[in-house]
Amino acid sequence: MAAFRSPRRTWFYLLGAIVLFYIAVLRKPQHSSSPFRSFRNDRVTVLVTASHTQGKRPQWLLKNIEQLASPDLDNLIDRVILVWNAVDVEPPTSPNERVKVVVVGHNSLNNRWVETLPHIRTNAVLNLDDDITLKPGSEALACMFEYWKENQDRLIGPFARRHSGDEFVMDELTRVPGTPHTMILPRIMMLHRKFLASYAKADYSALRTLVDQRESHADDIVLNAVAASSGARPPLRIALPTDSIIDWGEACVHLDANADEEWAAQTSRWEGRSAFLAEVGTIMKLDLVNTTDVAVCERPSKKLVYSNEIKPAVWRRMSRSSASQICPDLNPDHVPAREGKGRDFQIACPELNEDMTYWINQLMEKPICGMMHTAAEKEALLDSALLQCSTWCVWDMRTKEQHGWKLTPDCWKPVRDGSEGCGDWFYQRPNGIFKS
């Protein structure tokens, strides 16, 4: 005979079932867009988004993906996810099982943060643009991963931007040490997958729609804003090791006559992103704050080094690959192979025409006139000129006075108080001052 249960005992069992149900609900992960119940902390997922089908870019993309998925990086990279945004073109294929191609139904920059979530098996995520990568054999990836482990509540990466009110500042922020930033660019960015999950929330659907409607390519502004709103600390900028970045976008794209059309002039880009920033501010509170937090990534095997002042040359040295090295078939005949400081100028001042080549040659070959010709003075000229491409009157960035140098047929003549006719061009001097 079945045991008789009293009404009190029945209610007790029912109450227990209700409690267990709510415990299960509360323990359920906040974001259920991934089939994985737990996520690895010892590997990184790499995201690359591509839609270009013309020119050399598809070749660079395939080369990049195969390098990232190579056995040499098994100890760091879990898988490489390629988001294929060219909806009317068959995606590239790879025999490597560690490469996952995600084909989407529409071309959107949102896809790299939303459509990838079901395929990510790690907490650490590295996003790369399709025209840039970390050089094989460099310590950049390992170092970024070590910094990420200590800063999982931050967006980290080498390329930064800042805003001032509703104005997006189009500046690499490498001219003056200690210059603050408010955002990390996704050209090379490492972040926790939880920030992708936040980006994908229904709460931010209006912002994702805005990304699709505007031509400013500004999903990165939304990502930084959403991360800050989700509790992220201010972003951490990382100076990667010397010669650790291969930047096809900087060195080669402008030489590729068959490439897909790129963004228009910098002025249009600045206006578009500033307008987008203002629109974002009408939808959500912008919690982006100025920070000078920077980390140095030279020797990851030693103690991690945090700083708020990195010399400009450190940023320039991250990528030293020239067109003659990484896209020799596109390299113009008038562009010589340069090393050392000359290579710095090729990066800062691309030699798109013979006039720029001539100007760089004058800097490298001609001395400073008269008694001012010392090694320290020549170094100051070169460092200052890196910020003033193609100018015949180069202003001395060590001072805010109208001092500098003017190119003459024989040498660079010192300028004092706007002499030598240079005073009329002082408005071209970049902001800031080098710190000693």
Beta strands, then each sheet from edge to edge (+ up, - down):
strand 1: 40-50
strand 2: 77-84
strand 3: 99-103
strand 4: 122-128
strand 5: 132-134
strand 6: 156-157
strand 7: 160-164
strand 8: 167-169
strand 9: 183-184
strand 10: 188-192
strand 11: 236-239
strand 12: 245-247
strand 13: 294-296
strand 14: 305-307
strand 15: 393-395
strand 16: 404-407
strand 17: 412-415
sheet 1: 3+ 2+ 1+ 4+ 10-
sheet 2: 5+ 12-
sheet 3: 6+ 11+ 13+ 14-
sheet 4: 8+ 7- 9+
sheet 5: 15+ 16- 17+
end
